[in-house]
Amino acid sequence: MSLYYFTKRNSLFGRVCSYVLTFVLVLSMALGCVVLPQRVSTSVKAATTAKYRNVMYYGDWSIYSGQKNFTPDKIDGSLITHLNFAFMDADANGDLITTDTWADYQNPNVGYSVGSDNKYAGVLGAMVLLRQKYPNMKIGISVGGWTRSGDFPKLAASDKTRKNFANNVAKFVHCYGYDFVDIDWEYPTADRDPDPEGNGVAIDKGCKGSAADTKNFTLLLQEIRNSLDSYGKTDGKHYELSVAMSASP
């Protein structure tokens, strides 16, 4: 059974799921019993029934000065139907990882009053507050992206890791009261080396795919759908699942 590495804090995740993820490491532990986090109750209007989808990806790096401190409160949620948090990472075991703990969970300067106890600190908390202002806008997490897709081929290759990943992403949106999961695998069957950045140190994992990815990706999505539906029965809501795909055949 996989277990996130948590520490007790009075933060959004502390209020929502009892603990907050404070390290990028995820531990896999063989435990007989694990007390899972509790979910926050949310009161959100039904999302728009419009047929079109105007989807935005919000990168957690946008809060920094190099990106002109574009905090979530500056987003006009009336113009979009779906807001993706970009990006969560996952390892080959199917464990979910944050790429920037400070930006995602801890930073109190996200454009909103996060409360004296910082319960809405970080981009993940700010997105919840943004949805309160725009209740017809759905919020979700996107996993992967160009630099963080390297473990998808291994993750999707076995039934065990597919199930673990599916449960982890479904549990995450369930706990936070988010609305959907987006998979941004760039790209199934692709075989590319990491892009070096800055001083030559590659933060990009690259992606060493194979022809087997086509079938495995389908199986992975089926597992995620099943896990989302399982939590949806408990929560009385339908969790959406989306993918970012290449336009090339």
C-alpha positions as CSV (number, residue, x, y, z in Angstrom):
1,M,0.0,0.0,0.0
2,S,1.4,3.4,-0.9
3,L,1.4,6.2,1.7
4,Y,2.1,9.8,1.1
5,Y,4.8,11.4,3.3
6,F,2.8,13.8,5.4
7,T,3.5,16.1,8.3
8,K,0.8,17.6,10.5
9,R,0.0,21.3,9.7
10,N,-2.9,23.5,10.0
11,S,-3.3,24.2,6.3
12,L,-5.8,23.5,3.5
13,F,-4.8,19.8,3.4
14,G,-4.7,19.7,7.1
15,R,-8.4,20.8,7.2
16,V,-9.3,18.7,4.2
17,C,-7.4,15.5,4.6
18,S,-5.8,15.7,8.0
19,Y,-2.3,16.1,6.7
20,V,-0.4,18.1,4.2
21,L,2.2,16.8,1.7
22,T,5.4,18.7,2.4
23,F,8.0,16.8,0.5
24,V,8.3,15.6,-3.1
25,L,9.1,12.1,-1.8
26,V,6.3,9.5,-1.7
27,L,6.9,6.4,0.5
28,S,5.6,2.9,-0.3
29,M,5.0,1.0,2.8
30,A,3.6,-2.5,3.5
31,L,1.1,-1.7,6.2
32,G,-1.8,-3.8,7.4
33,C,-3.9,-0.8,8.0
34,V,-3.6,2.9,7.0
35,V,-6.0,5.6,8.2
36,L,-6.9,7.5,5.1
37,P,-7.4,11.3,5.1
38,Q,-10.9,12.6,5.5
39,R,-12.6,14.7,2.8
40,V,-13.8,18.2,3.1
41,S,-17.4,18.9,2.4
42,T,-17.9,21.3,-0.4
43,S,-20.9,23.3,-1.6
44,V,-20.4,24.0,-5.3
45,K,-23.1,24.7,-7.9
46,A,-23.4,22.4,-10.9
47,A,-20.9,23.1,-13.6
48,T,-22.0,24.7,-16.8
49,T,-23.9,22.6,-19.2
50,A,-22.5,24.4,-22.2
51,K,-21.3,22.0,-24.9
52,Y,-18.0,23.9,-25.4
53,R,-15.1,23.6,-23.1
54,N,-12.7,26.5,-22.5
55,V,-9.9,24.9,-20.6
56,M,-7.0,26.7,-18.9
57,Y,-3.7,25.3,-17.5
58,Y,-2.4,27.2,-14.6
59,G,1.3,26.5,-13.8
60,D,2.3,26.7,-10.2
61,W,5.4,28.6,-11.2
62,S,3.3,31.5,-12.3
63,I,3.3,32.9,-8.8
64,Y,7.0,33.9,-9.0
65,S,8.4,37.2,-10.0
66,G,9.8,35.8,-13.2
67,Q,6.2,35.2,-14.3
68,K,5.0,38.7,-13.0
69,N,3.5,37.1,-9.9
70,F,0.4,35.9,-11.7
71,T,-1.5,34.5,-8.7
72,P,-4.7,32.6,-9.1
73,D,-6.9,35.5,-8.0
74,K,-6.0,37.2,-11.3
75,I,-7.8,34.6,-13.3
76,D,-11.2,35.5,-14.7
77,G,-13.1,32.3,-14.0
78,S,-16.1,33.6,-15.9
79,L,-14.2,33.0,-19.2
80,I,-13.3,29.3,-18.6
81,T,-15.1,26.1,-17.8
82,H,-12.2,24.1,-16.5
83,L,-9.0,25.1,-14.7
84,N,-6.1,22.7,-14.5
85,F,-3.5,22.8,-11.8
86,A,-0.3,22.2,-13.6
87,F,1.5,20.0,-12.9
88,M,1.6,17.1,-10.5
89,D,4.2,14.4,-11.0
90,A,4.0,10.6,-10.6
91,D,6.8,8.1,-10.2
92,A,7.1,4.6,-11.8
93,N,5.2,3.1,-8.8
94,G,2.2,5.2,-9.4
95,D,2.7,7.5,-6.4
96,L,1.7,11.1,-6.8
97,I,4.3,13.8,-6.2
98,T,4.3,17.6,-5.9
99,T,6.9,19.4,-7.9
100,D,7.0,22.6,-5.7
101,T,5.9,22.1,-2.1
102,W,6.2,25.9,-1.3
103,A,4.1,27.0,-4.2
104,D,1.5,24.3,-4.0
105,Y,0.8,24.0,-0.2
106,Q,2.7,26.6,1.9
107,N,2.9,30.0,0.2
108,P,0.5,32.4,2.0
109,N,0.9,35.1,-0.8
110,V,-1.4,33.6,-3.4
111,G,-3.7,36.6,-4.0
112,Y,-6.3,35.7,-1.4
113,S,-6.5,36.0,2.4
114,V,-5.6,32.4,3.3
115,G,-6.8,32.8,6.9
116,S,-4.8,33.2,10.1
117,D,-4.2,29.5,10.1
118,N,-3.1,29.4,6.5
119,K,-5.7,26.8,5.7
120,Y,-5.9,28.0,2.1
121,A,-2.2,28.5,1.6
122,G,-0.6,27.6,-1.7
123,V,-1.9,27.4,-5.3
124,L,-4.1,24.4,-4.5
125,G,-5.9,26.3,-1.8
126,A,-6.2,29.5,-3.9
127,M,-7.9,27.5,-6.7
128,V,-10.5,26.4,-4.2
129,L,-11.1,30.0,-3.3
130,L,-11.3,31.0,-6.9
131,R,-14.0,28.4,-7.5
132,Q,-16.0,29.9,-4.7
133,K,-16.0,33.1,-6.7
134,Y,-16.8,31.3,-10.0
135,P,-18.9,28.3,-8.9
136,N,-19.6,27.3,-12.6
137,M,-15.9,26.7,-13.1
138,K,-14.5,23.3,-12.5
139,I,-11.0,22.7,-11.0
140,G,-8.8,19.7,-11.4
141,I,-5.2,18.5,-11.3
142,S,-3.1,17.7,-14.4
143,V,-0.5,15.1,-14.0
144,G,2.6,15.0,-16.3
145,G,3.4,17.7,-18.8
146,W,6.4,17.9,-21.0
147,T,9.0,17.6,-18.3
148,R,7.2,15.2,-16.0
149,S,6.0,12.4,-18.3
150,G,9.0,10.2,-18.1
151,D,7.6,7.6,-15.7
152,F,4.3,7.1,-17.5
153,P,5.6,4.2,-19.7
154,K,6.6,2.2,-16.6
155,L,3.7,3.3,-14.5
156,A,1.2,2.2,-17.1
157,A,2.9,-1.1,-17.9
158,S,1.6,-3.2,-15.0
159,D,-1.8,-3.7,-13.4
160,K,-0.4,-3.1,-9.9
161,T,1.1,0.4,-10.7
162,R,-1.9,1.4,-12.8
163,K,-4.3,0.6,-9.9
164,N,-2.0,2.4,-7.4
165,F,-1.8,5.6,-9.6
166,A,-5.6,5.5,-10.3
167,N,-6.4,5.3,-6.6
168,N,-3.9,8.1,-5.7
169,V,-5.2,10.6,-8.2
170,A,-8.9,9.8,-7.4
171,K,-8.2,10.0,-3.6
172,F,-6.5,13.4,-4.2
173,V,-9.4,15.1,-5.9
174,H,-11.8,13.4,-3.5
175,C,-10.0,14.8,-0.5
176,Y,-9.6,18.3,-1.9
177,G,-13.1,18.5,-3.3
178,Y,-11.7,19.0,-6.8
179,D,-13.8,18.1,-9.9
180,F,-11.6,16.3,-12.3
181,V,-8.3,14.6,-13.3
182,D,-6.3,15.5,-16.4
183,I,-3.6,13.2,-17.8
184,D,-0.9,15.0,-19.8
185,W,1.3,12.2,-21.0
186,E,3.7,13.7,-23.5
187,Y,3.7,11.4,-25.4
188,P,2.6,7.7,-25.5
189,T,5.1,5.7,-27.7
190,A,7.5,8.7,-27.8
191,D,11.2,8.1,-27.3
192,R,13.1,11.3,-26.5
193,D,15.9,12.3,-24.3
194,P,15.6,15.0,-21.6
195,D,15.9,18.6,-22.6
196,P,18.8,20.2,-20.8
197,E,18.1,23.5,-19.1
198,G,20.1,26.3,-17.5
199,N,23.5,25.0,-16.5
200,G,22.9,21.8,-18.4
201,V,21.1,20.0,-15.6
202,A,18.0,18.4,-17.0
203,I,14.9,18.9,-14.9
204,D,13.1,17.2,-17.8
205,K,12.7,13.5,-17.5
206,G,12.4,12.8,-21.2
207,C,10.1,10.0,-22.2
208,K,11.3,6.5,-23.2
209,G,8.1,5.0,-24.6
210,S,7.3,2.1,-26.8
211,A,4.6,0.6,-28.9
212,A,3.1,-1.0,-25.8
213,D,2.1,2.5,-24.5
214,T,-0.9,2.5,-26.8
215,K,-2.6,-0.4,-25.0
216,N,-1.3,0.5,-21.6
217,F,-2.5,4.1,-21.8
218,T,-6.0,2.8,-22.5
219,L,-5.8,0.4,-19.5
220,L,-4.5,3.2,-17.3
221,L,-7.4,5.5,-18.2
222,Q,-9.9,2.7,-17.5
223,E,-8.4,2.2,-14.1
224,I,-8.6,6.0,-13.3
225,R,-12.2,6.1,-14.5
226,N,-13.1,3.2,-12.2
227,S,-11.4,4.8,-9.2
228,L,-13.1,8.1,-9.9
229,D,-16.5,6.4,-10.2
230,S,-15.9,4.6,-6.9
231,Y,-15.2,7.8,-5.0
232,G,-18.0,9.5,-6.9
233,K,-20.5,7.0,-5.5
234,T,-19.4,8.0,-2.0
235,D,-19.4,11.7,-2.7
236,G,-22.6,11.8,-4.9
237,K,-20.8,13.5,-7.8
238,H,-19.3,12.7,-11.1
239,Y,-15.6,13.3,-11.4
240,E,-14.5,14.1,-14.9
241,L,-11.4,12.6,-16.6
242,S,-9.6,14.3,-19.5
243,V,-6.4,13.9,-21.5
244,A,-4.1,16.2,-23.3
245,M,-3.3,14.5,-26.7
246,S,-1.2,15.3,-29.7
247,A,-3.0,16.5,-32.8
248,S,-0.8,14.2,-34.9
249,P,-2.2,10.7,-35.8
